[in-house]
Amino acid sequence: MKRYNINLEGKNIAITGAAGAICGQFAIELAKVGAKVALLDINLEKAQEVADQINANGGFARAYYANVLSRESLDECYEKVIADFGYINLLINGAGGNHPSATTDKEYYEKGDILDETVKSFFELPDAPIRKIFDLNFTSILLTTQAFAKGMVESGGNVINISSMNAYRPLTKIPAYSAAKSAVSNFTQWLAVHFAGVGIRVNGIAPGFFVGNQNRGLLYNDKGELTPRSHKIISHTPLGRFGELDELIGTLLWLCDDEFSGFVTGIVVPVDGGFSAYSGV
Ligand SMILES: NC(=O)c1ccc[n+]([C@@H]2O[C@H](COP(=O)([O-])OP(=O)(O)OC[C@H]3O[C@@H](n4cnc5c(N)ncnc54)[C@H](O)[C@@H]3O)[C@@H](O)[C@H]2O)c1
């Protein structure tokens, strides 16, 4: 278990997607270095389990239901969080993910696919899942920031968005997710500029490939073996493996700490084993 020599006492942090693999781990590590954490998720039961674990280990955590697709739900949640925490000065926008319904069957369109009823081609991607995935990964960040940065505009704050490798170059099969993550990186820059004069820093983290609930089925088959897509990913990752969740923590803590990164705003840090740097040749 790594120990981080950093002190985030005084940081009250709201984290969306906090019941998930990456942001659950973020919440646990942030609490260990003195931050108080509000865990927001549509899966309240799971968020509560993470909060219970943090509290049992001497940290301060509360779990809340929030649907990041709904401004009304986020506003209601914000009121409850403020009642418990007093203020929030750091927001981590981590809820997101893809869904098979917004995924094409094939990497490349082949002649005749449009007529083949057994193939879900680009033309058969249904409207509703496309919009949902785009909104879940992009619009949700804008809405959550509207709801939660309100209290930061007077006394400063910090927003950290979770982007993806798809922001650099889109992965095959997942057009809505890719476009949305690209929008997340773009919005991170826009928001950093917009809030620069009121002391709110805005940055992002673009994880490479880490095994989470949403992508487990893409990365491993039913027998727990690497899928052909996983082999491709690993052969395009110069460090030659998937990331371990704790390898995101150093970057996270650096961006959270104003002493370490106080002059850093408007960037998205790839933590990817070199994936975004490698051309494949
Ligand atoms: N795992 C990876 O390799 C990887 C790589 C790049 C980016 N990411 C991004 O990191 C973030 C976390 O990914 P993860 O792997 O931990 O995924 P995860 O599926 O484990 O966690 C996602 C969480 O978001 C929550 N969520 C879904 N819809 C919601 C909604 N409408 N309102 C509130 N919460 C909702 C889920 O309940 C879940 O707890 C996502 O934004 C994902 O796109 C992950």
The ligand as an SDF file (V2000), in Angstrom:
LIG
                    3D

 44 48  0  0  0  0  0  0  0  0999 V2000
  -11.6400    2.1770  -16.8650 N   0  0  0  0  0  0  0  0  0  0  0  0
  -10.9010    2.7690  -17.7960 C   0  0  0  0  0  0  0  0  0  0  0  0
   -9.9500    2.1690  -18.3560 O   0  0  0  0  0  0  0  0  0  0  0  0
  -11.1790    4.1800  -18.2040 C   0  0  0  0  0  0  0  0  0  0  0  0
  -10.3620    4.7670  -19.1630 C   0  0  0  0  0  0  0  0  0  0  0  0
  -10.5910    6.0830  -19.5330 C   0  0  0  0  0  0  0  0  0  0  0  0
  -11.6040    6.8150  -18.9530 C   0  0  0  0  0  0  0  0  0  0  0  0
  -12.4000    6.2090  -18.0280 N   0  0  0  0  0  0  0  0  0  0  0  0
  -13.4510    7.0430  -17.4340 C   0  0  0  0  0  0  0  0  0  0  0  0
  -13.2790    7.0470  -16.0310 O   0  0  0  0  0  0  0  0  0  0  0  0
  -14.5540    7.2250  -15.4010 C   0  0  0  0  0  0  0  0  0  0  0  0
  -14.7940    6.0940  -14.4060 C   0  0  0  0  0  0  0  0  0  0  0  0
  -14.6850    4.8500  -15.0900 O   0  0  0  0  0  0  0  0  0  0  0  0
  -14.7390    3.4440  -14.3360 P   0  0  0  0  0  0  0  0  0  0  0  0
  -13.9110    2.5190  -15.1460 O   0  0  0  0  0  0  0  0  0  0  0  0
  -14.4290    3.6220  -12.8970 O   0  0  0  0  0  0  0  0  0  0  0  0
  -16.2670    3.0590  -14.5770 O   0  0  0  0  0  0  0  0  0  0  0  0
  -17.3160    2.3730  -13.5890 P   0  0  0  0  0  0  0  0  0  0  0  0
  -18.3880    1.8380  -14.4990 O   0  0  0  0  0  0  0  0  0  0  0  0
  -16.6400    1.4600  -12.6530 O   0  0  0  0  0  0  0  0  0  0  0  0
  -17.8900    3.6310  -12.7970 O   0  0  0  0  0  0  0  0  0  0  0  0
  -18.7970    4.5570  -13.3640 C   0  0  0  0  0  0  0  0  0  0  0  0
  -19.7550    5.0170  -12.2590 C   0  0  0  0  0  0  0  0  0  0  0  0
  -20.6320    6.0170  -12.8120 O   0  0  0  0  0  0  0  0  0  0  0  0
  -21.9220    5.7930  -12.2530 C   0  0  0  0  0  0  0  0  0  0  0  0
  -22.9620    6.3560  -13.1030 N   0  0  0  0  0  0  0  0  0  0  0  0
  -23.4030    5.9000  -14.3010 C   0  0  0  0  0  0  0  0  0  0  0  0
  -24.4210    6.6590  -14.7440 N   0  0  0  0  0  0  0  0  0  0  0  0
  -24.6230    7.6230  -13.8060 C   0  0  0  0  0  0  0  0  0  0  0  0
  -25.5390    8.6890  -13.6930 C   0  0  0  0  0  0  0  0  0  0  0  0
  -26.4600    8.9330  -14.6350 N   0  0  0  0  0  0  0  0  0  0  0  0
  -25.4660    9.4740  -12.6040 N   0  0  0  0  0  0  0  0  0  0  0  0
  -24.5590    9.2450  -11.6250 C   0  0  0  0  0  0  0  0  0  0  0  0
  -23.6600    8.2440  -11.6880 N   0  0  0  0  0  0  0  0  0  0  0  0
  -23.6990    7.4380  -12.7520 C   0  0  0  0  0  0  0  0  0  0  0  0
  -22.0450    4.2670  -12.1800 C   0  0  0  0  0  0  0  0  0  0  0  0
  -23.0700    3.8610  -11.2790 O   0  0  0  0  0  0  0  0  0  0  0  0
  -20.6460    3.8710  -11.7330 C   0  0  0  0  0  0  0  0  0  0  0  0
  -20.5610    3.7950  -10.3290 O   0  0  0  0  0  0  0  0  0  0  0  0
  -15.5780    7.2630  -16.5420 C   0  0  0  0  0  0  0  0  0  0  0  0
  -15.8310    8.6100  -16.8890 O   0  0  0  0  0  0  0  0  0  0  0  0
  -14.8670    6.5520  -17.6650 C   0  0  0  0  0  0  0  0  0  0  0  0
  -15.3800    6.9330  -18.9230 O   0  0  0  0  0  0  0  0  0  0  0  0
  -12.2150    4.9110  -17.6360 C   0  0  0  0  0  0  0  0  0  0  0  0
  1  2  1  0
  2  3  2  0
  2  4  1  0
  4  5  1  0
  4 44  2  0
  5  6  2  0
  6  7  1  0
  7  8  2  0
  8  9  1  0
  8 44  1  0
  9 10  1  0
  9 42  1  0
 10 11  1  0
 11 12  1  0
 11 40  1  0
 12 13  1  0
 13 14  1  0
 14 15  2  0
 14 16  1  0
 14 17  1  0
 17 18  1  0
 18 19  2  0
 18 20  1  0
 18 21  1  0
 21 22  1  0
 22 23  1  0
 23 24  1  0
 23 38  1  0
 24 25  1  0
 25 26  1  0
 25 36  1  0
 26 27  1  0
 26 35  1  0
 27 28  2  0
 28 29  1  0
 29 30  1  0
 29 35  2  0
 30 31  1  0
 30 32  2  0
 32 33  1  0
 33 34  2  0
 34 35  1  0
 36 37  1  0
 36 38  1  0
 38 39  1  0
 40 41  1  0
 40 42  1  0
 42 43  1  0
M  CHG  2   8   1  16  -1
M  END
$$$$
